[in-house]
Amino acid sequence: MKCEIVIAILTVISLEFKPGQCLDREMTIIVNAKEKECFYERVPANHIIDMEYQVIDGGQGDLDINFDVTSNGRVLHADFKKSDNIYRMDKPHSGGDYQFCFDNTISHFNSKTVFFELIIEDPNSQGEDNDIISEMEGLSPEEFYEMKVQDIQDIILNVRSKITKARQLQDLLRSFEARDRNIAELNNERVSLLSIIIIVTMMCVGFLQVFMIRSLFETDPKGRRVWAKITKIVENFK
């Protein structure tokens, strides 16, 4: 079985991370049946990797997909037939090119719509606030006043960081809502189709019962004439 691998490289503004920088990427992709899609990202050494994915749509309610993370030809993490999961790498590592793959070769007919978010951040940036506080100790009132502008900038950056986290949570909730809505719409289509089939079947059976009962009380039943015509037609074809 031939598997086509579609490669998309997630690029950033600068080629190298600077201390305190954070990479945040969100994408929604479609993985066709019997195909595998891989995404590559260069990760500096000892940076924290957060990868969260969720299958929000799949044909016939099939939401399972395979997912794996590899680096330097070594598999670091693998999920088999899962609709969503979170992968986090917070242990020291040498860095390098990381490969994130979504494998839909387990499905022969159904494509999958996958939403994922990739966050790469420097763990050393978390201690910047403490460093700033330690630098402010022992300053004169004039020097402390001059630091107020820097304090305001720090507060703005802190608020911006919290707003970014809130937006990420809202995006995750929207992906859950999209998946639930797709499942509900699929179930509604199935129930509506089954209801139409049942109603048509009941109407056909009712008309047939009325026709058979009326033929029982007729001196020259129409049913007998219909069967006679059908028998005659069949004999002509022999």
Disulfide bonds with the S-S distance in Angstrom:
Cys38-Cys101 2.09
